[in-house]
Amino acid sequence: MVAQAHPPPTAADASHFSGAQAPVGRDDRMNIELTDKEFRRLLDMAYIGNWILNSTREKDRFEDYDILQEKLFAQCAKNGMNALISRWQGHIFPSPAYENGGIHEAIADYEDAVFFDILAEELARPGLSRQRARRLYRAQRPHG
C-alpha cells in the first residue's frame, strides 16, 4: 500500500496551534510504502490524534485534521478494508465497527491516566476546594 501525504510542516510552519494558517499551494507529494498492518496503525494514530484535538470542539474544530483523517480512511476502500469505513453525504468516516473495535478503550485508558495526573496536581495546590475537585472529576469523566 502506498499512502500519499504532504510533507510535515517545517519549524517555520509550526505556528498551526497559535492560530496561523498552514502554508497553502504546496504541490509537493510524498509516497510512503506501508504494509496493511502499518497502515492500520496509522489509521489508529490519526483517529486518536483527531479525537484528542477535536472531540470536545463543536464549531471551532481543526478541520484540516478532519480532512486528513477522511483522506486516510478513504484509502481503506482502495485496499480491501471496507469494514473500517462508513459513507455519509459524500464523506468517508470511520465505521461503527472501527469505532467499537477497541479504539475508544485505548483512548479511555489514556484519559484515565491523564485524569489522575491532573487530579494529583490540582490536589497538591493550596486552596483546592472539594467543590472544585468534584468539578474536575466530572469534567474528566465524559464516558461515565
C-alpha positions in Angstrom: 0.0 0.0 0.0 1.2 3.5 -0.8 -0.3 6.4 1.1 0.3 9.9 -0.2 0.5 12.9 2.1 2.0 16.4 2.1 5.4 16.7 3.8 5.3 17.5 7.5 5.4 21.2 8.5 8.8 22.7 8.9 9.8 24.7 12.1 8.6 27.8 10.3 5.2 26.2 9.8 4.9 25.1 13.4 2.6 28.0 14.2 -0.5 25.9 13.5 -1.7 25.8 17.1 -1.0 29.5 17.6 -3.8 30.3 15.1 -1.7 30.9 12.0 -2.6 29.2 8.8 -0.5 26.4 7.4 1.2 27.1 4.1 -1.1 26.6 1.1 -0.4 25.9 -2.5 2.2 23.2 -2.0 2.1 20.6 -4.6 4.9 18.5 -3.2 3.8 14.9 -2.7 5.2 12.2 -0.5 4.8 8.5 -1.1 5.0 6.2 1.9 5.0 2.5 1.5 3.2 0.7 4.3 2.1 -2.8 5.0 -1.5 -3.4 5.7 -0.7 -3.6 9.4 1.4 -0.4 9.4 -1.5 1.4 7.5 -3.9 0.1 10.2 -1.7 1.5 12.9 -1.5 4.8 11.0 -5.3 5.0 10.9 -5.4 4.4 14.7 -2.8 7.2 15.3 -4.7 9.6 13.0 -8.1 8.7 14.7 -6.7 9.1 18.2 -4.9 12.3 17.4 -8.0 13.8 15.8 -10.1 12.6 18.7 -7.9 14.4 21.2 -7.9 17.6 19.2 -11.5 17.7 18.1 -13.8 15.6 20.2 -14.6 18.4 22.6 -15.0 21.0 19.9 -18.1 21.8 18.0 -17.8 24.9 15.8 -14.1 25.5 16.2 -12.8 22.1 15.1 -9.3 21.8 13.5 -10.9 21.0 10.1 -7.6 20.2 8.4 -7.3 17.2 10.8 -10.8 16.0 9.9 -9.9 16.3 6.2 -6.7 14.3 6.7 -8.4 11.6 8.7 -11.0 11.3 5.9 -8.3 11.1 3.3 -6.5 8.3 5.2 -9.8 6.4 5.7 -10.6 6.8 2.0 -7.6 4.6 1.3 -9.4 1.7 3.1 -11.8 1.4 0.2 -9.0 1.0 -2.3 -7.2 -1.6 -0.2 -9.9 -4.1 0.8 -10.6 -2.6 4.3 -14.2 -1.6 3.6 -15.4 -2.8 7.0 -13.4 0.2 8.6 -15.4 2.9 6.8 -18.9 4.4 6.5 -20.1 6.8 3.9 -22.4 9.7 4.6 -23.3 12.7 2.5 -20.4 12.2 0.2 -17.8 11.8 3.0 -16.0 8.9 4.5 -15.9 8.3 8.2 -14.6 5.5 10.5 -17.3 2.8 10.6 -19.1 1.8 13.8 -17.2 -1.5 13.6 -13.9 0.5 13.7 -15.1 2.8 16.5 -16.4 -0.1 18.5 -13.4 -2.3 17.9 -11.3 -1.2 20.9 -10.0 2.2 19.9 -12.1 4.1 22.4 -11.0 1.7 25.2 -7.4 2.8 24.3 -8.4 6.4 24.4 -10.3 5.9 27.8 -7.1 4.3 29.3 -5.2 7.4 28.3 -7.8 9.7 29.6 -7.9 7.8 32.9 -4.1 8.1 33.3 -4.1 11.8 32.4 -7.1 12.4 34.7 -5.2 11.1 37.8 -2.1 13.1 36.9 -4.2 16.3 36.6 -6.1 15.5 39.8 -2.9 14.9 41.7 -1.5 18.3 40.5 -4.7 20.1 41.4 -4.9 18.4 44.8 -1.4 19.5 45.6 -2.2 23.1 45.0 -3.2 25.0 48.1 -6.7 26.2 48.4 -8.4 23.5 46.2 -12.0 23.2 47.4 -13.9 19.9 47.5 -16.4 21.6 45.1 -13.6 22.3 42.6 -12.2 18.8 43.0 -15.7 17.3 42.2 -16.0 19.6 39.1 -12.6 18.4 37.9 -13.5 14.8 38.3 -16.8 15.2 36.5 -15.1 17.2 33.6 -12.6 14.4 33.1 -15.1 11.6 33.1 -17.3 12.1 29.9 -17.6 8.3 29.4 -19.5 7.7 32.6 
